[in-house]
Amino acid sequence: MTSDEHFSVDGALLEACASLKSFRRKDGRGKDEPGDPGNPTVNFHGEPRSHATHESTTDPEARLARKGSGKEAKLSYSGNLLVENRSGLIADPEVLEASGTAEREAALRMIGTLGGGDRVTVAGDKGYDTRDFVAQCRQRNATPHVAQKTNRRGGSAVDGRTTRHAGYGVSQRKRKRIEECFSWLKTIALLRKLRHKGVFKVGWVFTFAAAAYNLVRMRKLMSPEVLAA
């Protein structure tokens, strides 16, 4: 049902099983007041917080992250997928601690599982358009079909040698199929708000849900209507 040539990568934030109130100083300062025990009132305004000085008392491996500028930060994990373009089946899931580079790190790990034989193409959004990521993809015998950042100083890391081919346009259209996977995982598999703590357990649940998605997707691919087409 799958090819071994054309893939897409993407990542999404999975909200951790921990509240912002649990994100407290590591040195123990700021503990509950005696007159306000249990679920105390907390005001974070004006207090600098970073992972160097703070961590969640509920899930220490969760990291503060946000989807984009202007969005609120939440304790999260980075869930990442490698999807085969033709069938839309998930080839590899990966969960890392949320950070500014987690999606690219996970993508390189997943590309590395493809075996390094024949050259493959890997599509991605503009977040993957960095010179380091593009160079490391090529070292892994993968052609990076990533969306170009044309409005930044220095231009895109991919040039006309890649974008001139018809396959680049096809990859850019097909990569959007990965959003269907994340939508299913977050709504049907109930991963929008996690119920487990720690990278290991979250990764296990994420992989299990990805396998369930593939079973549902395979049933559709094997339907008489699809086979006839």
C-alpha positions in Angstrom: 0.0 0.0 0.0 3.0 2.3 0.3 5.8 3.5 -1.8 9.4 3.7 -0.4 10.2 7.0 -2.2 8.0 10.0 -1.1 7.3 11.1 2.5 6.2 14.1 4.5 7.1 15.3 8.0 5.4 17.5 10.4 5.0 18.1 14.2 2.3 19.3 16.6 2.1 20.2 20.2 0.4 17.7 22.5 -0.8 19.4 25.7 0.7 17.7 28.8 -1.2 16.3 31.7 -0.1 19.2 33.9 -1.4 22.7 34.6 0.5 25.9 34.5 0.2 26.2 38.3 2.5 23.2 38.6 5.3 25.1 36.7 7.2 26.3 39.8 10.7 27.3 40.8 13.2 24.5 41.2 14.7 26.1 44.3 11.4 25.7 46.2 10.5 29.4 46.6 6.9 30.4 46.0 5.3 27.4 47.7 1.7 27.5 48.8 0.8 30.0 51.5 -0.6 28.5 54.7 -3.8 30.4 54.3 -4.4 29.3 50.7 -3.6 25.5 50.5 -4.6 22.9 47.9 -5.3 24.8 44.7 -3.9 28.2 45.4 -4.4 31.4 43.5 -1.2 32.1 41.4 -0.3 35.3 39.6 2.6 34.9 37.1 2.6 38.5 35.8 6.0 40.1 36.0 7.7 36.8 37.0 10.4 35.6 34.5 10.1 31.9 34.0 12.4 29.6 32.1 13.2 25.9 32.0 16.5 26.7 33.7 14.8 27.9 36.9 11.3 26.3 36.7 9.8 22.9 36.0 6.4 21.3 36.4 5.9 19.5 39.7 3.4 17.2 38.0 5.3 16.3 34.9 9.0 17.5 35.0 9.6 16.5 31.4 6.8 18.7 30.0 8.0 22.0 28.5 6.4 25.4 28.0 5.7 25.9 24.3 3.3 27.8 22.1 2.0 27.3 18.5 3.0 30.7 17.3 3.5 34.3 18.2 0.5 35.8 20.1 -0.6 32.3 21.3 -0.6 31.3 24.9 2.2 29.0 26.2 1.2 25.6 27.5 3.1 22.7 29.0 3.4 20.3 26.1 5.3 17.6 24.2 6.2 17.6 20.5 4.5 14.9 18.6 5.9 14.2 15.1 5.0 12.1 12.2 6.6 10.7 9.0 3.8 9.9 6.5 4.0 8.2 3.2 2.6 10.5 0.5 0.7 8.1 -1.7 -1.3 6.2 0.9 -1.3 8.7 3.8 -0.2 5.9 6.1 2.1 6.8 9.1 5.5 5.4 8.5 7.0 6.6 11.9 5.9 8.5 15.0 8.3 10.3 17.3 7.7 12.2 20.6 10.3 14.6 22.0 10.4 17.3 24.6 8.9 20.5 23.1 11.6 23.0 22.0 12.3 25.3 19.1 14.2 22.6 17.3 12.2 19.5 18.3 10.4 19.1 15.0 13.6 19.2 12.9 15.4 16.8 15.3 12.5 14.4 15.2 12.3 14.6 11.4 16.0 13.7 11.0 15.6 10.8 13.4 12.6 9.5 11.4 14.4 10.0 8.0 17.2 8.0 9.4 14.9 5.0 9.9 14.2 4.8 6.2 17.4 2.8 5.7 19.5 5.2 3.6 19.2 3.1 0.4 17.6 4.7 -2.6 17.1 8.4 -2.6 13.7 9.6 -1.1 11.9 12.9 -1.0 10.7 14.5 2.2 8.2 17.3 2.2 7.7 19.8 5.0 6.4 23.2 5.9 8.5 26.4 6.2 9.6 25.5 9.7 12.0 22.9 8.1 13.6 25.5 5.7 16.9 25.9 7.5 20.3 25.3 6.0 21.4 22.8 8.7 18.2 20.7 8.2 18.5 20.7 4.4 22.2 19.7 4.5 21.5 16.9 7.0 18.7 15.6 4.9 21.0 15.4 1.9 23.6 13.6 4.0 20.8 11.0 4.7 20.1 10.6 0.9 16.8 12.5 1.2 15.8 15.3 -1.0 14.2 18.1 1.1 11.0 19.2 -0.6 10.3 21.9 2.1 8.3 25.0 1.6 10.5 28.0 1.0 10.9 31.0 3.3 11.2 33.6 0.6 10.8 36.7 2.9 13.8 36.2 5.1 17.3 37.7 4.7 19.5 35.3 2.7 16.6 33.5 1.1 15.5 29.9 1.2 17.8 27.0 1.9 16.3 25.2 -1.1 16.8 26.7 -4.6 15.8 26.1 -8.2 17.8 22.9 -8.4 15.0 21.4 -6.2 11.9 23.5 -6.9 12.2 23.3 -10.7 11.1 19.7 -10.7 7.4 18.8 -11.0 7.8 16.4 -8.0 8.5 19.4 -5.7 5.0 20.8 -6.4 3.4 17.4 -6.0 5.2 17.0 -2.6 3.9 20.4 -1.5 0.3 19.4 -2.2 0.6 15.9 -0.7 2.3 17.1 2.5 -1.0 18.6 3.7 -2.4 15.2 4.1 -0.4 14.8 7.3 -2.9 17.2 8.9 -5.5 14.5 8.6 -3.4 12.2 10.7 -2.9 14.8 13.5 -6.6 15.7 13.4 -7.6 12.0 13.9 -5.0 11.5 16.7 -6.1 14.6 18.6 -9.9 14.1 18.3 -10.6 10.4 17.8 -7.6 9.1 19.7 -8.0 11.8 22.4 -4.4 13.0 22.3 -5.3 16.7 22.3 -4.9 16.6 26.1 -2.6 13.9 27.3 -3.4 11.5 30.2 0.1 10.2 30.7 3.4 11.8 32.0 6.9 11.6 30.7 8.4 11.2 27.2 8.5 7.4 27.4 4.8 6.9 28.2 3.6 9.7 26.0 5.7 8.2 23.1 4.2 4.8 23.7 0.6 6.1 23.6 1.4 8.2 20.5 2.8 5.2 18.7 -0.2 3.0 19.7 -2.6 5.7 18.4 -0.6 5.9 15.2 -0.9 2.2 14.7 -4.7 2.4 15.3 -4.9 5.2 12.7 -3.1 3.1 10.2 -5.6 0.2 10.7 -8.5 2.6 10.0 -6.7 4.1 7.0 -5.9 0.6 5.6 -9.5 -0.4 5.8 -10.4 2.5 3.7 -7.6 1.8 1.2 -8.8 -1.8 0.8 -12.5 -0.8 0.2 -13.9 -2.0 -3.2 -14.5 1.6 -4.3 -10.8 2.6 -3.8 -9.5 -0.7 -5.3 -11.7 -0.2 -8.3 -10.4 3.3 -8.8 
